[in-house]
Amino acid sequence: SKAYDLAQNVTTHTFICDTWPPFAATGLTADHLVSTWYGKEKASITAGWEPAKDDTDHVSNPADVSGIAGYSISWNYKAVDVPDPVKDIDAVSSYASPELSDGQNHYFHIRSVDKAGNWDDAAVDIGPFWIDATKPNIIISIIDEIEEKLPDGTVLYIKARTFGVSVTDSIVNDARSGLKEITINDVVYARPQGAASW
């Protein structure tokens, strides 16, 4: 566009119209391995990526580029998902999740938007991530006692006790990792996933 005054001075302004969607972020990674159990101390996951780029390859208008404004992201239980068209974060290259709940089906999704408000049609996904932030349950019970008694039946002291130990890591809807090992008096008792008792 051009603007003229009465003295024939002219101002020229070029408008660039960006109507093309940006490309997706690439190289999506995380500081956790997929399909690997992590405990409470690592219940937050940081995802990282190579920044998305806006589309500059259109022959009709090679200057048709506004740049990346940011991303819409989501953490959910779907392997493939497209986040809503609402920008959650600026044009950064990493994001740390809140602490995630117990489960082995956490996925991260990211979708790019340019400065003209054009959204990438698809998203990039990574997962599943497995979190078990719940400690195993230990129950110790007295099975038998041997007492030293006086003739009148008064208990002087307990000579011996037999204890029962039950340890469980309940796997409810595949939400927890199960037992790896149990240590009693510095002796390691390895057991398969599930419950163990003595």
GIKA-V529481 format. One record per backbone hydrogen bond with DSSP energy under -1.0 kcal/mol. CO is the residue of the C=O (numbers start at 1). NH is the residue of the N-H. E is the energy in kcal/mol with one decimal. If there is no record, write none. Layout:
co=[CO & CO]
nh=[NH & NH]
e=[E & E]
This chain:
co=[1 & 3 & 5 & 9 & 11 & 26 & 29 & 38 & 39 & 40 & 43 & 45 & 46 & 47 & 48 & 50 & 53 & 61 & 63 & 67 & 70 & 71 & 71 & 72 & 74 & 76 & 84 & 89 & 90 & 93 & 95 & 103 & 106 & 107 & 108 & 109 & 110 & 111 & 112 & 113 & 113 & 114 & 118 & 124 & 126 & 128 & 129 & 131 & 137 & 139 & 141 & 144 & 146 & 146 & 148 & 148 & 150 & 154 & 157 & 160 & 162 & 162 & 164 & 165 & 166 & 167 & 168 & 172 & 182 & 184 & 187 & 189 & 196]
nh=[13 & 11 & 8 & 5 & 3 & 50 & 48 & 132 & 42 & 43 & 100 & 97 & 31 & 95 & 29 & 26 & 23 & 64 & 65 & 115 & 113 & 88 & 89 & 111 & 109 & 107 & 86 & 71 & 92 & 49 & 47 & 131 & 129 & 76 & 126 & 74 & 124 & 72 & 120 & 69 & 70 & 117 & 114 & 110 & 108 & 35 & 106 & 103 & 168 & 166 & 164 & 162 & 159 & 160 & 156 & 157 & 153 & 150 & 148 & 146 & 143 & 144 & 141 & 198 & 139 & 196 & 137 & 175 & 189 & 187 & 184 & 182 & 167]
e=[-2.9 & -2.5 & -1.9 & -1.8 & -2.3 & -3.5 & -2.1 & -2.8 & -1.9 & -1.5 & -3.0 & -3.0 & -1.8 & -2.4 & -2.8 & -1.6 & -3.2 & -2.3 & -2.4 & -2.7 & -2.1 & -2.5 & -2.1 & -2.4 & -2.3 & -2.7 & -2.0 & -2.5 & -2.6 & -2.0 & -2.8 & -3.2 & -2.1 & -1.9 & -2.0 & -1.9 & -2.4 & -2.8 & -2.6 & -2.4 & -1.6 & -1.9 & -2.3 & -2.0 & -2.7 & -2.8 & -1.7 & -2.8 & -2.6 & -2.8 & -3.6 & -3.1 & -2.8 & -1.5 & -3.1 & -1.3 & -2.4 & -2.8 & -3.0 & -3.1 & -3.1 & -1.5 & -2.8 & -2.2 & -3.0 & -2.3 & -3.4 & -1.3 & -4.5 & -1.7 & -2.5 & -2.5 & -2.8]
